[in-house]
Amino acid sequence: MTNKFNVLHQFVPAAREKLSDGAWDYLMGAAETETTHKRNRLALDTLGFRPRVLRDVSQRDISATVLGCPIRMPVILAPIGAIEDLVEGAGATIAKGAAKAGVIQMLSSVASPGLETVAAAAEGPKIYQLYVRGNSDWVDDHIRRAMDAGYIGFCLTVDLDVFGRRERDISKGFTSTARSKAENEIFQERFTWKDVSRIKDKFDIPLLLKGIATAEDAEIAIECGVDGIYASNHGGRQLDQGRGTIDFLPEIVEAVSGRAEIIVDGGIMRGTDVLKALALGANAVGIGRMHVLAAAAAGADGVVRAMDILYEEMDTALGLLGLRSLQELDASYLQRSSAVNHQLALPAFPLLDEGY
């Protein structure tokens, strides 16, 4: 079934055919004018490569290690809150695809069918991501459960103190499963750096913060002892008129200065996108919409096929840059360039907008 997918954009119409209008807008939409979402892609598209030539690139390696866990390539399947609205089998389906593809799944705390069931669905590495919906005892219970279930890391999302206004959903009266189940939001609103320090001091599990967008907050996170900084603007789904993640990644890399691992997401859909993020100092990338499109189109096998294509794209681009490993990649291979196709609905897949 997945043999019909030979390039990444072929997952898009296949997913659209299976998703309702409401689910499609929930997946593809963002906050208010969707400017932050668009800037994520524009920031990537305004970086051009500076390839080197006449080097022996006959042996190439794009494997990586995240939180001490070796993986096939530096990719994390980002957490999606209402995955049950989009993919049959929800988080368990993503777990199976991630394990077979050799990448890490990050499971949202508001995704079905729950952290233990997802952990049991496949043996691949997983990180658990939590929205704070209870007091410290409630948070601690989730951390213990994640540790007992074998998750390799625990992630707190910190950029959702209040829900962003997603006008596609509001105008059409669509409410996602995750949003309809949301309650006790006051706990997220009151969550502070003191709570982060308390968790870090109490539990022996790698701790990540997702939603860091400034050097100042990255520095505070390091002072709290976190193990991973996840640079993100929530895919543009929270605060409108924000910066693209690739635009603010360099200041976070400078602030962290090697003291924690760095993950970045935001508009990343192609192998070249991954290499750009790594060149700027990220250790791994989070991929959200792309892996859900693949899963919606063809389930766990779709995730595997999409990751295989992404691997091929990364490997090809690495060789064409004159490199043999990701460790050789740095910012000298990038330069600001003019953007193309930035007015398209999905700039990463221009053929779709040309009537493919």
Buried (B, 14 or more C-beta within 10 A) or exposed (E): EBEEBEEBBBBBEBBBEBBEEBBBBBBBBBBBEBBBBBBBBBBBBBBBBEEBEEEEBEEBBBEBEBBEBEBBBBBBBBBBBBBBBBBEBBBBBBBBBBBBBBBBBBBBBBBBBBBEBBBBBBEBBBBBBBBBBBEBEEBBEBBEBBBEBEBBBBBBBBBBBEEBEBBBBEEEEBBBBBBEEBEEBEBBEEBEBEBBBBBBEEBEBBBBBBBBBBBEBBBBBBEBBBBBBBBBBBBBBBBBEBBBBBBBBBBBBEBBEEBBBBBBBBBBBBBBBBBBBBBBBBBBBBBBBBBBBBBBBBBBBBBBBBBBBBBEBBBEBBBBBBBBBBEBBEBEBBEEEEBEBEEBEBBBBBEBBEEE
